[in-house]
Amino acid sequence: MTTEVIAINYIEFNVKNIAKSKAFYSALGWEFVDYGEQYCEFNSGALKGGFFQTDDVNSNGGALVILFSHDLENTLNNVKNASGIITADIFEFPGGKRFHFKDLDGYELAVWSDK
């Protein structure tokens, strides 16, 4: 019996306001396709996912989504300018540097670079 590798293919975020989420993540260069009033697909360039608009947003706990950037300082500034909350400033770890931030709905994500 062979074991098939099952890769992460798509990720969805429940958000309170799709328009605000699109504006925030456009600061990271993401592109969007709307599918009605309550759903929007995003393309980060490496992975597609979606925003589902709902009043039921629970952003605490769960997996940490980690993004990659070739220019960590610029990405940090873009997140700040888009009203993201920096929860951990740039720090070094084996293999590179990264920072953590919370988006407008309180989801914590990280951005890393190998430079």
For each residue, the residues with C-beta under 8 A, 3 or more apart:
1:
2:
3:
4:
5:
6:
7:
8: 11 47
9:
10: 47 48 49 50
11: 8 47 49 50 65
12: 49 50 51 52
13: 21 49 50 51 52 105 107
14: 51 52 53 54 56 57 58 105
15: 18 20 21 51 52 53 54 57 104 105
16: 20 53 54 55 57 104 105
17: 20 21 53 104
18: 15 21 22 34 37 38 39 40 51 53
19: 22 23
20: 15 16 17 23 24 104
21: 13 15 17 18 24 25 40 51 103 104 105
22: 18 19 25 26 32 40 42 51
23: 19 20 26 27 82
24: 20 21 27 82 83 84 103 104
25: 21 22 28 30 42 44 82 103
26: 22 23 29 30 32
27: 23 24 78 79 81 82
28: 25 44 67 75 78 79 82
29: 26 44 45
30: 25 26 42 43 44 45
31: 42 43
32: 22 26 40 41 42 43
33: 40 41 43
34: 18 39 40 41
35: 39 40 41
36: 39
37: 18 53
38: 18 52 53 54
39: 18 34 35 36 50 51 52 53
40: 18 21 22 32 33 34 35 50 51
41: 32 33 34 35 48 49 50
42: 22 25 30 31 32 48 49 50 51
43: 30 31 32 33 47 48
44: 25 28 29 30 47 48 49 67
45: 29 30
46: 68
47: 8 10 11 43 44
48: 10 41 42 43 44
49: 10 11 12 13 41 42 44
50: 10 11 12 13 39 40 41 42
51: 12 13 14 15 18 21 22 39 40 42
52: 12 13 14 15 38 39
53: 14 15 16 17 18 37 38 39
54: 14 15 16 38 57
55: 16
56: 14
57: 14 15 16 54 105 106
58: 14 61
59: 102 105 106 107 108
60: 106
61: 58
62:
63:
64: 100 108 109 110
65: 11 107 109 110
66: 98 109 110 111 112
67: 28 44 75 109 110 111 112
68: 46 111 112 113
69: 72 74 75 111 112 113
70: 113 115
71: 74 75 113
72: 69 75 76 90 97 98 99 111 112 113 115
73: 76 77 90
74: 69 71 77 78
75: 28 67 69 71 72 78 79 111
76: 72 73 79 80 86 89 90 99 111
77: 73 74 80 81
78: 27 28 74 75 81 82
79: 27 28 75 76 82 84 86 101 111
80: 76 77 83 84 86
81: 27 77 78
82: 23 24 25 27 28 78 79
83: 24 80 104
84: 24 79 80 101 102 103 104
85: 101 102
86: 76 79 80 89 99 100 101
87: 100 101 102 108
88: 91 98 99 100 110
89: 76 86 99
90: 72 73 76 97 98 99
91: 88 97 98 99
92: 96 97
93: 96 97 98 112
94:
95: 114
96: 92 93 112 113 114 115
97: 72 90 91 92 93 112 113 115
98: 66 72 88 90 91 93 110 111 112 113
99: 72 76 86 88 89 90 91 110 111
100: 64 86 87 88 108 109 110
101: 79 84 85 86 87 108 109 110 111
102: 59 84 85 87 106 107 108 109
103: 21 24 25 84 106 107 109
104: 15 16 17 20 21 24 83 84
105: 13 14 15 16 21 57 59
106: 57 59 60 102 103
107: 13 59 65 102 103
108: 59 64 87 100 101 102
109: 64 65 66 67 100 101 102 103
110: 64 65 66 67 88 98 99 100 101
111: 66 67 68 69 72 75 76 79 98 99 101
112: 66 67 68 69 72 93 96 97 98
113: 68 69 70 71 72 96 97 98
114: 95 96
115: 70 72 96 97
